[in-house]
Amino acid sequence: MKIVIIGAVAAGSKAAAKAKRMLPDAEVHIYTDDTHVSYSACGIPYYIEGNFDDYRTLLVRSPEEFEHSGIRVHLRHKVTKIMPASKQLLINNLNENISFLDNYDKLIIATGASPIIPPIRNNCFKNVFTVRKIEDAINIKQKLQDARRAVIIGGGYIGLEMLEAFVRNNVYTTLIERGNYLMPALDEDMSELIAEELCKIHENKFEIITGQAVTEFCGDEEGVSTVEVGSGESYEADLVIICAGVKPNVELAVDAGIKLGVTGAIRVNNRMESSVPDIYACGDCCEETQIITKAPVWMPLGSNANKEGRCAAINCCGGFEEFYGVLSSAVTQCLGLTISLTGLTEKEAAKAGFDTVSAKVTKNDKVGYMPDANNITLKLIADKKSGRLLGGQAVGAKDSDKRINTLATALLAGLTVEEFRRNDITYAPPFSTSIDMLINASDILSAKLNQK
Amino acid sequence: MKIVIIGAVAAGSKAAAKAKRMLPDAEVHIYTDDTHVSYSACGIPYYIEGNFDDYRTLLVRSPEEFEHSGIRVHLRHKVTKIMPASKQLLINNLNENISFLDNYDKLIIATGASPIIPPIRNNCFKNVFTVRKIEDAINIKQKLQDARRAVIIGGGYIGLEMLEAFVRNNVYTTLIERGNYLMPALDEDMSELIAEELCKIHENKFEIITGQAVTEFCGDEEGVSTVEVGSGESYEADLVIICAGVKPNVELAVDAGIKLGVTGAIRVNNRMESSVPDIYACGDCCEETQIITKAPVWMPLGSNANKEGRCAAINCCGGFEEFYGVLSSAVTQCLGLTISLTGLTEKEAAKAGFDTVSAKVTKNDKVGYMPDANNITLKLIADKKSGRLLGGQAVGAKDSDKRINTLATALLAGLTVEEFRRNDITYAPPFSTSIDMLINASDILSAKLNQK
């Protein structure tokens, strides 16, 4: 039995480790065009910020550890073709630029995703970075040392995490978001709180420009010095970060006749099987099922990648495991502000055909007399017809994400607002108010539902 | 319509406010033997600790505010008899020691609970306190100013909160718990972690004595100077706190022919109606239904009191509201350690007839490279036969309670382990590991269930 895995950041490395544990006698090979395997890409902003100094902290498992457990790791080996009919792979050893063939019994595609580069004139400077690989992390951190000003293009998860990293390093930062609000994953009424809250705490350390697309870089052989947006306005920069979203790496799969889903990522069933026999896909390159709508979604997140890698390995080793899908739960933080969500936003719910009703409360995360009490704004969304909870978003103090996880469980179970508001949530002054905002918001939502 | 409420800490004051809002024309009276109404008793340890200086911060709503909204507040007026046949009350004005009669159309009993005083020889000193009322808070805080050593009797919620308060004020503290472990609400394998963890961080600032009952106080007219336990060992103290549990205040109800439940607290239905028409009970004086077992339990907590007060008021004003019951969720903190639980412990589950299986994991609350990553030990308990989740306990870093709330929602929904492990929990390095401990523990529990 020979199991070959293409790509090994989160999903691929999880799959490799799990497969070898399940079938110790199987040959397990990892091919990757990367120079590293098994690293926490999500941790890169925290390394750049300075939470730790050695990039190797980001490495979960070294190639040597994989080899030690009997897994063959081929770094800088790019798989250039999958030939399902003959169960062969064409591989290019990037170090020596030599191509060769290998075969597989079971193949796991974990090729991940790549940054989207928006169309910007003169985008070829050496101080322009994306945030994806270990090399990016090392290069940005080095460049940061003598930077005074930075421009971040994109105000999603990574954009906000990089903003935090730069501000904490006293680099004045201009964050430019093409849309009208930061974090377009949220409903606008929640998104608009983010810039508001951030500017309240940290004025003069950064600026946020929304509703403007970057059109041009200007600079010389030293790199970009200013970044121009559609309005003609320009912003100084000693370094530029592009975090304008990612796209799934599916060329290899498409070329092999593997079907993509409507999201543009590889379509898999709930055992992570692709449309081609003996080929599995997992992680950022494949799509998921949204638990509430049962529709395909693409949620390229580390938590999903880990579960999917594990699931792919179990099934490819002859076991039986299902990946149930996602609730689209996610979280990030920026300068003390936690932003998290689960389920459907109102706009997504409307698109999915729901007639929604929502409730929003702003309340202390703990009793007001505790010195570190802080506001959280929580929005709950329900289906008007059935009263079923559809989603929620929270913006505010540190552990607001955990309220979202409490809600996620309700979504998983398909609870109605009436059922959820019976919840018995822990209370003590350092942890919540005697009636937690989750219950408050549910009570308001319940009243609204009963009116209609 | 005349609504009379006896007692007004959490449940009573909530009921009064809600009743007046629902029926603005009704006469609403509060009778209490206390000198304060509507205060956060749960906040007393945090006031003593020094999180804020003015005890009035603990007052949620002043008597004047109640009066202003049309609610009559009778402080230091002790109701000494309820006469349901004539719908009358006998009341003693404690200020003037004059008794008089009043009548009611609807009566809400919110008499709360009182500290249990264990049998200790010479227990009549002026530096011995319980922690219940505003006066206790003021007296303890004052006494603390020139104390060097304290003894706390009882290692439950309040005992641990007072330990934190004293240690933070540099008062060397001996905490004496009669049982073998702190926090007897937890299973022993979780309880034993508490003393272990506390002593790791804060040695030399306190000592914890378990398995010893306090037998005698020794001192002079200045107060207790030493506290003796069963073994003969004695401990110095400039002040002594007794927090050996509470008992429901039910004498008045019993005398009026109102039925108690098996827990010894007032029995109510899910509309908070007692066994006597037009008499409701809510808060610490009444019992609840445990959602999992459907059996009566007594959970005298502020969160329940608030909900029950609200429910009693709605029903007593002609509305319809049900209090669904409790999951026995609770949380406390001590010196940075969070202790929380929901549902049934293994010992409770066994008592309720379940054959249990459990899983315990110790894992970082966030990714290990984040500077404030900290361990949480999480225990999940399930029913071997059905695979249904029954409860969980967590001891560790700050927001471990929020994992317990995620679990509480699963208990509310009656999820099995197989269902719960499909959960999609938010992930980012500052908030959790890529596979959160809740999912890890569920995976382990699932494997154990499948083995059997």
Interface residues (C-beta under 8 A of the other chain):
Chain A: A10 S40 C42 G43 Y46 Y47 N51 F52 T57 L58 Y157 I291 L301 G302 S303 N304 A305 N306 K307 Y324 G325 V326 L327 S328 S329 A330 V331 T332 Q333 T338 S340 T342 V367 Y369 M370 P371 K398 D399 D401 K402 R403 I404 N405 T406 L407 A408 T409 A410 L412 A413 L415 E419 F420 R422 N423 D424 I425 T426 Y427 A428 P429 P430 F431 S434 I435 D436 I439
Chain B: A10 S40 C42 G43 Y46 Y47 N51 F52 T57 L58 Y157 I291 L301 G302 S303 N304 A305 N306 K307 Y324 G325 V326 L327 S328 S329 A330 V331 T332 Q333 T338 S340 T342 V367 Y369 M370 P371 K398 D399 D401 K402 R403 I404 N405 T406 L407 A408 T409 A410 L412 A413 L415 E419 F420 R422 N423 D424 I425 T426 Y427 A428 P429 P430 F431 S434 I435 D436 I439
